[in-house]
Amino acid sequence: MAEDDKKHDETIAQIKQQIEMLLNDNSVPRNVKTALDEARKALEQQESYSIKASNATYKIDEVSNDINLPPYARTVIWNILSLLESIKD
């Protein structure tokens, strides 16, 4: 179990790093940044990994198809969603 926790912690750290990168990018729309920030906060909650991942996925999924999103940012968001889906309890 502890090994899974370590793997999940590493995945979450990777997700947070990618979210941070998008939050610092001026070409990402404000509504997308808001959703990403809420997702990051969801990942920091004291919940089970699957609940954290589910809450973050819900926040990010809402904006993943925003038409104002630059193509590379959309790719990063899809990657984040993929990483979130890999987190299971």
PyMOL commands that place a pseudoatom at each C-alpha (Angstrom):
pseudoatom trace, name=CA, resn=MET, resi=1, chain=A, elem=C, hetatm=0, pos=[0.000, 0.000, 0.000]
pseudoatom trace, name=CA, resn=ALA, resi=2, chain=A, elem=C, hetatm=0, pos=[2.774, 2.449, 0.904]
pseudoatom trace, name=CA, resn=GLU, resi=3, chain=A, elem=C, hetatm=0, pos=[4.326, 1.986, -2.533]
pseudoatom trace, name=CA, resn=ASP, resi=4, chain=A, elem=C, hetatm=0, pos=[1.043, 2.964, -4.195]
pseudoatom trace, name=CA, resn=ASP, resi=5, chain=A, elem=C, hetatm=0, pos=[0.877, 6.035, -1.954]
pseudoatom trace, name=CA, resn=LYS, resi=6, chain=A, elem=C, hetatm=0, pos=[4.405, 7.021, -2.972]
pseudoatom trace, name=CA, resn=LYS, resi=7, chain=A, elem=C, hetatm=0, pos=[3.519, 6.577, -6.651]
pseudoatom trace, name=CA, resn=HIS, resi=8, chain=A, elem=C, hetatm=0, pos=[0.341, 8.640, -6.229]
pseudoatom trace, name=CA, resn=ASP, resi=9, chain=A, elem=C, hetatm=0, pos=[2.272, 11.378, -4.408]
pseudoatom trace, name=CA, resn=GLU, resi=10, chain=A, elem=C, hetatm=0, pos=[4.786, 11.522, -7.272]
pseudoatom trace, name=CA, resn=THR, resi=11, chain=A, elem=C, hetatm=0, pos=[1.970, 11.674, -9.838]
pseudoatom trace, name=CA, resn=ILE, resi=12, chain=A, elem=C, hetatm=0, pos=[0.243, 14.469, -7.909]
pseudoatom trace, name=CA, resn=ALA, resi=13, chain=A, elem=C, hetatm=0, pos=[3.530, 16.391, -7.671]
pseudoatom trace, name=CA, resn=GLN, resi=14, chain=A, elem=C, hetatm=0, pos=[3.914, 16.053, -11.450]
pseudoatom trace, name=CA, resn=ILE, resi=15, chain=A, elem=C, hetatm=0, pos=[0.329, 17.260, -12.005]
pseudoatom trace, name=CA, resn=LYS, resi=16, chain=A, elem=C, hetatm=0, pos=[0.837, 20.251, -9.697]
pseudoatom trace, name=CA, resn=GLN, resi=17, chain=A, elem=C, hetatm=0, pos=[4.014, 21.167, -11.575]
pseudoatom trace, name=CA, resn=GLN, resi=18, chain=A, elem=C, hetatm=0, pos=[2.140, 21.164, -14.891]
pseudoatom trace, name=CA, resn=ILE, resi=19, chain=A, elem=C, hetatm=0, pos=[-0.727, 23.170, -13.373]
pseudoatom trace, name=CA, resn=GLU, resi=20, chain=A, elem=C, hetatm=0, pos=[1.792, 25.713, -12.040]
pseudoatom trace, name=CA, resn=MET, resi=21, chain=A, elem=C, hetatm=0, pos=[3.304, 26.052, -15.519]
pseudoatom trace, name=CA, resn=LEU, resi=22, chain=A, elem=C, hetatm=0, pos=[-0.110, 26.830, -17.031]
pseudoatom trace, name=CA, resn=LEU, resi=23, chain=A, elem=C, hetatm=0, pos=[-1.012, 29.235, -14.207]
pseudoatom trace, name=CA, resn=ASN, resi=24, chain=A, elem=C, hetatm=0, pos=[2.135, 31.239, -14.999]
pseudoatom trace, name=CA, resn=ASP, resi=25, chain=A, elem=C, hetatm=0, pos=[1.380, 31.362, -18.722]
pseudoatom trace, name=CA, resn=ASN, resi=26, chain=A, elem=C, hetatm=0, pos=[-0.129, 34.649, -19.931]
pseudoatom trace, name=CA, resn=SER, resi=27, chain=A, elem=C, hetatm=0, pos=[-1.812, 33.038, -22.944]
pseudoatom trace, name=CA, resn=VAL, resi=28, chain=A, elem=C, hetatm=0, pos=[-4.026, 30.778, -20.801]
pseudoatom trace, name=CA, resn=PRO, resi=29, chain=A, elem=C, hetatm=0, pos=[-7.502, 32.343, -20.263]
pseudoatom trace, name=CA, resn=ARG, resi=30, chain=A, elem=C, hetatm=0, pos=[-8.449, 33.472, -16.756]
pseudoatom trace, name=CA, resn=ASN, resi=31, chain=A, elem=C, hetatm=0, pos=[-11.389, 31.048, -16.444]
pseudoatom trace, name=CA, resn=VAL, resi=32, chain=A, elem=C, hetatm=0, pos=[-9.055, 28.144, -17.228]
pseudoatom trace, name=CA, resn=LYS, resi=33, chain=A, elem=C, hetatm=0, pos=[-6.540, 29.383, -14.649]
pseudoatom trace, name=CA, resn=THR, resi=34, chain=A, elem=C, hetatm=0, pos=[-9.326, 29.582, -12.064]
pseudoatom trace, name=CA, resn=ALA, resi=35, chain=A, elem=C, hetatm=0, pos=[-10.330, 25.974, -12.757]
pseudoatom trace, name=CA, resn=LEU, resi=36, chain=A, elem=C, hetatm=0, pos=[-6.691, 24.838, -12.635]
pseudoatom trace, name=CA, resn=ASP, resi=37, chain=A, elem=C, hetatm=0, pos=[-6.160, 26.615, -9.327]
pseudoatom trace, name=CA, resn=GLU, resi=38, chain=A, elem=C, hetatm=0, pos=[-9.287, 24.955, -7.887]
pseudoatom trace, name=CA, resn=ALA, resi=39, chain=A, elem=C, hetatm=0, pos=[-8.016, 21.583, -9.126]
pseudoatom trace, name=CA, resn=ARG, resi=40, chain=A, elem=C, hetatm=0, pos=[-4.643, 22.187, -7.464]
pseudoatom trace, name=CA, resn=LYS, resi=41, chain=A, elem=C, hetatm=0, pos=[-6.412, 23.001, -4.191]
pseudoatom trace, name=CA, resn=ALA, resi=42, chain=A, elem=C, hetatm=0, pos=[-8.506, 19.826, -4.535]
pseudoatom trace, name=CA, resn=LEU, resi=43, chain=A, elem=C, hetatm=0, pos=[-5.272, 17.817, -4.811]
pseudoatom trace, name=CA, resn=GLU, resi=44, chain=A, elem=C, hetatm=0, pos=[-4.040, 19.359, -1.551]
pseudoatom trace, name=CA, resn=GLN, resi=45, chain=A, elem=C, hetatm=0, pos=[-7.105, 18.289, 0.470]
pseudoatom trace, name=CA, resn=GLN, resi=46, chain=A, elem=C, hetatm=0, pos=[-6.868, 15.630, 3.170]
pseudoatom trace, name=CA, resn=GLU, resi=47, chain=A, elem=C, hetatm=0, pos=[-8.978, 13.123, 1.244]
pseudoatom trace, name=CA, resn=SER, resi=48, chain=A, elem=C, hetatm=0, pos=[-8.313, 9.745, -0.302]
pseudoatom trace, name=CA, resn=TYR, resi=49, chain=A, elem=C, hetatm=0, pos=[-6.335, 9.791, -3.545]
pseudoatom trace, name=CA, resn=SER, resi=50, chain=A, elem=C, hetatm=0, pos=[-9.338, 8.790, -5.636]
pseudoatom trace, name=CA, resn=ILE, resi=51, chain=A, elem=C, hetatm=0, pos=[-11.498, 11.589, -4.179]
pseudoatom trace, name=CA, resn=LYS, resi=52, chain=A, elem=C, hetatm=0, pos=[-8.752, 14.182, -4.720]
pseudoatom trace, name=CA, resn=ALA, resi=53, chain=A, elem=C, hetatm=0, pos=[-8.238, 12.982, -8.301]
pseudoatom trace, name=CA, resn=SER, resi=54, chain=A, elem=C, hetatm=0, pos=[-11.970, 12.908, -8.983]
pseudoatom trace, name=CA, resn=ASN, resi=55, chain=A, elem=C, hetatm=0, pos=[-12.506, 16.452, -7.672]
pseudoatom trace, name=CA, resn=ALA, resi=56, chain=A, elem=C, hetatm=0, pos=[-9.545, 17.781, -9.659]
pseudoatom trace, name=CA, resn=THR, resi=57, chain=A, elem=C, hetatm=0, pos=[-10.698, 15.963, -12.801]
pseudoatom trace, name=CA, resn=TYR, resi=58, chain=A, elem=C, hetatm=0, pos=[-14.152, 17.517, -12.476]
pseudoatom trace, name=CA, resn=LYS, resi=59, chain=A, elem=C, hetatm=0, pos=[-12.690, 21.044, -12.234]
pseudoatom trace, name=CA, resn=ILE, resi=60, chain=A, elem=C, hetatm=0, pos=[-10.303, 20.637, -15.171]
pseudoatom trace, name=CA, resn=ASP, resi=61, chain=A, elem=C, hetatm=0, pos=[-12.698, 18.717, -17.413]
pseudoatom trace, name=CA, resn=GLU, resi=62, chain=A, elem=C, hetatm=0, pos=[-15.048, 21.726, -17.437]
pseudoatom trace, name=CA, resn=VAL, resi=63, chain=A, elem=C, hetatm=0, pos=[-12.451, 23.875, -19.237]
pseudoatom trace, name=CA, resn=SER, resi=64, chain=A, elem=C, hetatm=0, pos=[-10.518, 21.291, -21.248]
pseudoatom trace, name=CA, resn=ASN, resi=65, chain=A, elem=C, hetatm=0, pos=[-12.381, 22.231, -24.439]
pseudoatom trace, name=CA, resn=ASP, resi=66, chain=A, elem=C, hetatm=0, pos=[-12.376, 26.008, -23.992]
pseudoatom trace, name=CA, resn=ILE, resi=67, chain=A, elem=C, hetatm=0, pos=[-12.087, 27.504, -27.480]
pseudoatom trace, name=CA, resn=ASN, resi=68, chain=A, elem=C, hetatm=0, pos=[-9.686, 30.217, -26.248]
pseudoatom trace, name=CA, resn=LEU, resi=69, chain=A, elem=C, hetatm=0, pos=[-7.199, 27.662, -24.974]
pseudoatom trace, name=CA, resn=PRO, resi=70, chain=A, elem=C, hetatm=0, pos=[-3.888, 27.585, -26.896]
pseudoatom trace, name=CA, resn=PRO, resi=71, chain=A, elem=C, hetatm=0, pos=[-3.327, 24.156, -28.534]
pseudoatom trace, name=CA, resn=TYR, resi=72, chain=A, elem=C, hetatm=0, pos=[-0.224, 23.294, -26.477]
pseudoatom trace, name=CA, resn=ALA, resi=73, chain=A, elem=C, hetatm=0, pos=[-2.086, 24.196, -23.246]
pseudoatom trace, name=CA, resn=ARG, resi=74, chain=A, elem=C, hetatm=0, pos=[-4.937, 21.885, -24.259]
pseudoatom trace, name=CA, resn=THR, resi=75, chain=A, elem=C, hetatm=0, pos=[-2.380, 19.099, -24.733]
pseudoatom trace, name=CA, resn=VAL, resi=76, chain=A, elem=C, hetatm=0, pos=[-0.958, 19.750, -21.251]
pseudoatom trace, name=CA, resn=ILE, resi=77, chain=A, elem=C, hetatm=0, pos=[-4.480, 19.688, -19.792]
pseudoatom trace, name=CA, resn=TRP, resi=78, chain=A, elem=C, hetatm=0, pos=[-5.234, 16.375, -21.522]
pseudoatom trace, name=CA, resn=ASN, resi=79, chain=A, elem=C, hetatm=0, pos=[-1.988, 15.018, -20.087]
pseudoatom trace, name=CA, resn=ILE, resi=80, chain=A, elem=C, hetatm=0, pos=[-3.019, 16.202, -16.608]
pseudoatom trace, name=CA, resn=LEU, resi=81, chain=A, elem=C, hetatm=0, pos=[-6.409, 14.496, -17.022]
pseudoatom trace, name=CA, resn=SER, resi=82, chain=A, elem=C, hetatm=0, pos=[-4.677, 11.307, -18.105]
pseudoatom trace, name=CA, resn=LEU, resi=83, chain=A, elem=C, hetatm=0, pos=[-2.413, 11.409, -15.035]
pseudoatom trace, name=CA, resn=LEU, resi=84, chain=A, elem=C, hetatm=0, pos=[-5.426, 12.039, -12.791]
pseudoatom trace, name=CA, resn=GLU, resi=85, chain=A, elem=C, hetatm=0, pos=[-7.180, 8.989, -14.254]
pseudoatom trace, name=CA, resn=SER, resi=86, chain=A, elem=C, hetatm=0, pos=[-4.151, 6.867, -13.355]
pseudoatom trace, name=CA, resn=ILE, resi=87, chain=A, elem=C, hetatm=0, pos=[-4.746, 7.620, -9.651]
pseudoatom trace, name=CA, resn=LYS, resi=88, chain=A, elem=C, hetatm=0, pos=[-6.875, 4.990, -8.000]
pseudoatom trace, name=CA, resn=ASP, resi=89, chain=A, elem=C, hetatm=0, pos=[-7.179, 3.878, -4.382]
for i in range(1, 89): cmd.bond("trace and resi %d" % i, "trace and resi %d" % (i + 1))
show_as sticks, trace
zoom trace
